[in-house]
């Protein structure tokens, strides 16, 4: 699932959307995903 599909499901937006990709999803039970992090992220300041 890519970021556009994730944004259709989750109400969160930048900077609170802390997921970039969903690799595995069992609706209503679990999800496995990832977040690409760079040194420019505001929480590293």
PyMOL Python script that loads the backbone (N, CA, C, O; Angstrom):
from pymol import cmd

cmd.read_pdbstr("""\
ATOM      1  N   UNK A   1       0.861  -1.163   0.000  1.00  0.00           N
ATOM      2  CA  UNK A   1       0.000   0.000   0.000  1.00  0.00           C
ATOM      3  C   UNK A   1       0.911   1.231   0.000  1.00  0.00           C
ATOM      4  O   UNK A   1       1.812   1.343   0.832  1.00  0.00           O
ATOM      5  N   UNK A   2       0.674   2.134  -0.921  1.00  0.00           N
ATOM      6  CA  UNK A   2       1.515   3.332  -1.008  1.00  0.00           C
ATOM      7  C   UNK A   2       0.902   4.491  -0.207  1.00  0.00           C
ATOM      8  O   UNK A   2      -0.168   4.354   0.385  1.00  0.00           O
ATOM      9  N   UNK A   3       1.591   5.612  -0.203  1.00  0.00           N
ATOM     10  CA  UNK A   3       1.183   6.748   0.629  1.00  0.00           C
ATOM     11  C   UNK A   3      -0.191   7.297   0.232  1.00  0.00           C
ATOM     12  O   UNK A   3      -0.952   7.724   1.100  1.00  0.00           O
ATOM     13  N   UNK A   4      -0.518   7.294  -1.052  1.00  0.00           N
ATOM     14  CA  UNK A   4      -1.829   7.786  -1.478  1.00  0.00           C
ATOM     15  C   UNK A   4      -2.950   6.899  -0.946  1.00  0.00           C
ATOM     16  O   UNK A   4      -3.993   7.401  -0.530  1.00  0.00           O
ATOM     17  N   UNK A   5      -2.744   5.594  -0.958  1.00  0.00           N
ATOM     18  CA  UNK A   5      -3.744   4.665  -0.432  1.00  0.00           C
ATOM     19  C   UNK A   5      -3.857   4.789   1.089  1.00  0.00           C
ATOM     20  O   UNK A   5      -4.953   4.706   1.643  1.00  0.00           O
ATOM     21  N   UNK A   6      -2.731   4.984   1.751  1.00  0.00           N
ATOM     22  CA  UNK A   6      -2.733   5.153   3.211  1.00  0.00           C
ATOM     23  C   UNK A   6      -3.507   6.406   3.596  1.00  0.00           C
ATOM     24  O   UNK A   6      -4.276   6.385   4.557  1.00  0.00           O
ATOM     25  N   UNK A   7      -3.313   7.495   2.859  1.00  0.00           N
ATOM     26  CA  UNK A   7      -3.986   8.762   3.172  1.00  0.00           C
ATOM     27  C   UNK A   7      -5.496   8.694   2.949  1.00  0.00           C
ATOM     28  O   UNK A   7      -6.234   9.510   3.502  1.00  0.00           O
ATOM     29  N   UNK A   8      -5.967   7.737   2.151  1.00  0.00           N
ATOM     30  CA  UNK A   8      -7.410   7.530   1.989  1.00  0.00           C
ATOM     31  C   UNK A   8      -8.012   6.888   3.237  1.00  0.00           C
ATOM     32  O   UNK A   8      -9.199   7.058   3.517  1.00  0.00           O
ATOM     33  N   UNK A   9      -7.189   6.151   3.986  1.00  0.00           N
ATOM     34  CA  UNK A   9      -7.662   5.419   5.163  1.00  0.00           C
ATOM     35  C   UNK A   9      -7.444   6.206   6.448  1.00  0.00           C
ATOM     36  O   UNK A   9      -8.343   6.288   7.285  1.00  0.00           O
ATOM     37  N   UNK A  10      -6.251   6.791   6.613  1.00  0.00           N
ATOM     38  CA  UNK A  10      -5.905   7.499   7.848  1.00  0.00           C
ATOM     39  C   UNK A  10      -6.215   8.990   7.741  1.00  0.00           C
ATOM     40  O   UNK A  10      -5.988   9.589   6.689  1.00  0.00           O
ATOM     41  N   UNK A  11      -6.724   9.595   8.800  1.00  0.00           N
ATOM     42  CA  UNK A  11      -6.998  11.029   8.773  1.00  0.00           C
ATOM     43  C   UNK A  11      -5.750  11.881   9.012  1.00  0.00           C
ATOM     44  O   UNK A  11      -5.792  13.097   8.828  1.00  0.00           O
ATOM     45  N   UNK A  12      -4.652  11.264   9.416  1.00  0.00           N
ATOM     46  CA  UNK A  12      -3.434  12.002   9.772  1.00  0.00           C
ATOM     47  C   UNK A  12      -2.754  12.559   8.529  1.00  0.00           C
ATOM     48  O   UNK A  12      -2.809  11.961   7.455  1.00  0.00           O
ATOM     49  N   UNK A  13      -2.112  13.714   8.691  1.00  0.00           N
ATOM     50  CA  UNK A  13      -1.335  14.347   7.620  1.00  0.00           C
ATOM     51  C   UNK A  13      -0.007  14.808   8.194  1.00  0.00           C
ATOM     52  O   UNK A  13       0.186  14.805   9.410  1.00  0.00           O
ATOM     53  N   UNK A  14       0.905  15.204   7.321  1.00  0.00           N
ATOM     54  CA  UNK A  14       2.211  15.666   7.755  1.00  0.00           C
ATOM     55  C   UNK A  14       2.048  16.792   8.774  1.00  0.00           C
ATOM     56  O   UNK A  14       1.210  17.668   8.560  1.00  0.00           O
ATOM     57  N   UNK A  15       2.778  16.810   9.832  1.00  0.00           N
ATOM     58  CA  UNK A  15       3.894  15.947  10.224  1.00  0.00           C
ATOM     59  C   UNK A  15       3.477  14.774  11.102  1.00  0.00           C
ATOM     60  O   UNK A  15       4.341  14.104  11.668  1.00  0.00           O
ATOM     61  N   UNK A  16       2.190  14.506  11.230  1.00  0.00           N
ATOM     62  CA  UNK A  16       1.717  13.443  12.118  1.00  0.00           C
ATOM     63  C   UNK A  16       1.462  12.124  11.407  1.00  0.00           C
ATOM     64  O   UNK A  16       1.175  11.124  12.065  1.00  0.00           O
ATOM     65  N   UNK A  17       1.557  12.093  10.104  1.00  0.00           N
ATOM     66  CA  UNK A  17       1.416  10.846   9.357  1.00  0.00           C
ATOM     67  C   UNK A  17       2.766  10.141   9.388  1.00  0.00           C
ATOM     68  O   UNK A  17       3.630  10.407   8.553  1.00  0.00           O
ATOM     69  N   UNK A  18       2.944   9.256  10.340  1.00  0.00           N
ATOM     70  CA  UNK A  18       4.250   8.641  10.586  1.00  0.00           C
ATOM     71  C   UNK A  18       4.358   7.254   9.954  1.00  0.00           C
ATOM     72  O   UNK A  18       4.934   6.341  10.545  1.00  0.00           O
ATOM     73  N   UNK A  19       3.810   7.103   8.767  1.00  0.00           N
ATOM     74  CA  UNK A  19       3.936   5.859   8.005  1.00  0.00           C
ATOM     75  C   UNK A  19       4.014   6.230   6.525  1.00  0.00           C
ATOM     76  O   UNK A  19       3.255   7.076   6.053  1.00  0.00           O
ATOM     77  N   UNK A  20       4.926   5.599   5.803  1.00  0.00           N
ATOM     78  CA  UNK A  20       5.086   5.855   4.370  1.00  0.00           C
ATOM     79  C   UNK A  20       4.634   4.689   3.503  1.00  0.00           C
ATOM     80  O   UNK A  20       4.290   4.870   2.335  1.00  0.00           O
ATOM     81  N   UNK A  21       4.637   3.495   4.080  1.00  0.00           N
ATOM     82  CA  UNK A  21       4.291   2.318   3.290  1.00  0.00           C
ATOM     83  C   UNK A  21       3.734   1.245   4.219  1.00  0.00           C
ATOM     84  O   UNK A  21       4.218   1.071   5.337  1.00  0.00           O
ATOM     85  N   UNK A  22       2.716   0.527   3.752  1.00  0.00           N
ATOM     86  CA  UNK A  22       2.183  -0.632   4.466  1.00  0.00           C
ATOM     87  C   UNK A  22       2.568  -1.865   3.663  1.00  0.00           C
ATOM     88  O   UNK A  22       2.227  -1.981   2.486  1.00  0.00           O
ATOM     89  N   UNK A  23       3.281  -2.786   4.307  1.00  0.00           N
ATOM     90  CA  UNK A  23       3.732  -4.004   3.646  1.00  0.00           C
ATOM     91  C   UNK A  23       2.768  -5.166   3.842  1.00  0.00           C
ATOM     92  O   UNK A  23       2.620  -6.013   2.961  1.00  0.00           O
ATOM     93  N   UNK A  24       2.124  -5.203   4.981  1.00  0.00           N
ATOM     94  CA  UNK A  24       1.188  -6.282   5.282  1.00  0.00           C
ATOM     95  C   UNK A  24       0.024  -5.694   6.066  1.00  0.00           C
ATOM     96  O   UNK A  24       0.223  -4.888   6.975  1.00  0.00           O
ATOM     97  N   UNK A  25      -1.202  -6.103   5.708  1.00  0.00           N
ATOM     98  CA  UNK A  25      -2.391  -5.559   6.364  1.00  0.00           C
ATOM     99  C   UNK A  25      -3.438  -6.641   6.528  1.00  0.00           C
ATOM    100  O   UNK A  25      -3.813  -7.312   5.566  1.00  0.00           O
ATOM    101  N   UNK A  26      -3.902  -6.804   7.744  1.00  0.00           N
ATOM    102  CA  UNK A  26      -5.077  -7.618   8.038  1.00  0.00           C
ATOM    103  C   UNK A  26      -6.071  -6.642   8.655  1.00  0.00           C
ATOM    104  O   UNK A  26      -5.956  -6.301   9.832  1.00  0.00           O
ATOM    105  N   UNK A  27      -7.064  -6.182   7.855  1.00  0.00           N
ATOM    106  CA  UNK A  27      -7.978  -5.134   8.317  1.00  0.00           C
ATOM    107  C   UNK A  27      -8.610  -5.452   9.675  1.00  0.00           C
ATOM    108  O   UNK A  27      -9.118  -6.549   9.908  1.00  0.00           O
ATOM    109  N   UNK A  28      -8.561  -4.465  10.551  1.00  0.00           N
ATOM    110  CA  UNK A  28      -9.130  -4.604  11.880  1.00  0.00           C
ATOM    111  C   UNK A  28      -8.275  -5.378  12.862  1.00  0.00           C
ATOM    112  O   UNK A  28      -8.634  -5.506  14.032  1.00  0.00           O
ATOM    113  N   UNK A  29      -7.121  -5.909  12.390  1.00  0.00           N
ATOM    114  CA  UNK A  29      -6.286  -6.720  13.279  1.00  0.00           C
ATOM    115  C   UNK A  29      -4.864  -6.196  13.397  1.00  0.00           C
ATOM    116  O   UNK A  29      -4.390  -5.951  14.506  1.00  0.00           O
ATOM    117  N   UNK A  30      -4.166  -6.017  12.261  1.00  0.00           N
ATOM    118  CA  UNK A  30      -2.768  -5.608  12.334  1.00  0.00           C
ATOM    119  C   UNK A  30      -2.287  -5.046  11.014  1.00  0.00           C
ATOM    120  O   UNK A  30      -2.880  -5.267   9.958  1.00  0.00           O
ATOM    121  N   UNK A  31      -1.179  -4.302  11.112  1.00  0.00           N
ATOM    122  CA  UNK A  31      -0.517  -3.777   9.916  1.00  0.00           C
ATOM    123  C   UNK A  31       0.983  -3.734  10.183  1.00  0.00           C
ATOM    124  O   UNK A  31       1.424  -3.486  11.305  1.00  0.00           O
ATOM    125  N   UNK A  32       1.751  -3.978   9.138  1.00  0.00           N
ATOM    126  CA  UNK A  32       3.202  -3.844   9.200  1.00  0.00           C
ATOM    127  C   UNK A  32       3.589  -2.834   8.136  1.00  0.00           C
ATOM    128  O   UNK A  32       3.251  -2.995   6.964  1.00  0.00           O
ATOM    129  N   UNK A  33       4.294  -1.799   8.547  1.00  0.00           N
ATOM    130  CA  UNK A  33       4.661  -0.744   7.613  1.00  0.00           C
ATOM    131  C   UNK A  33       6.004  -0.143   7.940  1.00  0.00           C
ATOM    132  O   UNK A  33       6.719  -0.618   8.822  1.00  0.00           O
ATOM    133  N   UNK A  34       6.340   0.919   7.212  1.00  0.00           N
ATOM    134  CA  UNK A  34       7.625   1.579   7.436  1.00  0.00           C
ATOM    135  C   UNK A  34       7.488   3.081   7.258  1.00  0.00           C
ATOM    136  O   UNK A  34       6.567   3.572   6.605  1.00  0.00           O
ATOM    137  N   UNK A  35       8.430   3.793   7.855  1.00  0.00           N
ATOM    138  CA  UNK A  35       8.526   5.246   7.753  1.00  0.00           C
ATOM    139  C   UNK A  35       9.950   5.575   7.347  1.00  0.00           C
ATOM    140  O   UNK A  35      10.895   5.179   8.028  1.00  0.00           O
ATOM    141  N   UNK A  36      10.114   6.292   6.248  1.00  0.00           N
ATOM    142  CA  UNK A  36      11.432   6.757   5.825  1.00  0.00           C
ATOM    143  C   UNK A  36      11.769   8.007   6.621  1.00  0.00           C
ATOM    144  O   UNK A  36      11.020   8.983   6.597  1.00  0.00           O
ATOM    145  N   UNK A  37      12.886   7.980   7.319  1.00  0.00           N
ATOM    146  CA  UNK A  37      13.284   9.079   8.196  1.00  0.00           C
ATOM    147  C   UNK A  37      14.577   9.699   7.687  1.00  0.00           C
ATOM    148  O   UNK A  37      15.522   8.995   7.331  1.00  0.00           O
ATOM    149  N   UNK A  38      14.604  11.030   7.659  1.00  0.00           N
ATOM    150  CA  UNK A  38      15.833  11.743   7.290  1.00  0.00           C
ATOM    151  C   UNK A  38      16.228  12.673   8.433  1.00  0.00           C
ATOM    152  O   UNK A  38      15.430  12.937   9.333  1.00  0.00           O
ATOM    153  N   UNK A  39      17.430  13.155   8.394  1.00  0.00           N
ATOM    154  CA  UNK A  39      17.935  14.060   9.428  1.00  0.00           C
ATOM    155  C   UNK A  39      17.171  15.387   9.431  1.00  0.00           C
ATOM    156  O   UNK A  39      17.237  16.126  10.414  1.00  0.00           O
ATOM    157  N   UNK A  40      16.454  15.702   8.361  1.00  0.00           N
ATOM    158  CA  UNK A  40      15.702  16.952   8.255  1.00  0.00           C
ATOM    159  C   UNK A  40      14.328  16.898   8.912  1.00  0.00           C
ATOM    160  O   UNK A  40      13.611  17.899   8.916  1.00  0.00           O
ATOM    161  N   UNK A  41      13.950  15.756   9.464  1.00  0.00           N
ATOM    162  CA  UNK A  41      12.653  15.643  10.125  1.00  0.00           C
ATOM    163  C   UNK A  41      12.618  16.591  11.325  1.00  0.00           C
ATOM    164  O   UNK A  41      13.611  16.713  12.041  1.00  0.00           O
ATOM    165  N   UNK A  42      11.471  17.272  11.555  1.00  0.00           N
ATOM    166  CA  UNK A  42      11.399  18.276  12.620  1.00  0.00           C
ATOM    167  C   UNK A  42      11.671  17.727  14.017  1.00  0.00           C
ATOM    168  O   UNK A  42      12.118  18.481  14.882  1.00  0.00           O
ATOM    169  N   UNK A  43      11.422  16.450  14.269  1.00  0.00           N
ATOM    170  CA  UNK A  43      11.640  15.920  15.611  1.00  0.00           C
ATOM    171  C   UNK A  43      13.108  15.639  15.896  1.00  0.00           C
ATOM    172  O   UNK A  43      13.437  15.242  17.014  1.00  0.00           O
ATOM    173  N   UNK A  44      14.013  15.830  14.922  1.00  0.00           N
ATOM    174  CA  UNK A  44      15.445  15.697  15.159  1.00  0.00           C
ATOM    175  C   UNK A  44      16.119  17.038  15.430  1.00  0.00           C
ATOM    176  O   UNK A  44      17.318  17.091  15.703  1.00  0.00           O
ATOM    177  N   UNK A  45      15.358  18.108  15.355  1.00  0.00           N
ATOM    178  CA  UNK A  45      15.944  19.444  15.549  1.00  0.00           C
ATOM    179  C   UNK A  45      16.302  19.667  16.997  1.00  0.00           C
ATOM    180  O   UNK A  45      16.806  20.733  17.352  1.00  0.00           O
TER     181      UNK A  45
END
""", "prot")
cmd.dss("prot")
cmd.show_as("cartoon", "prot")
cmd.util.cbc("prot")
cmd.orient("prot")
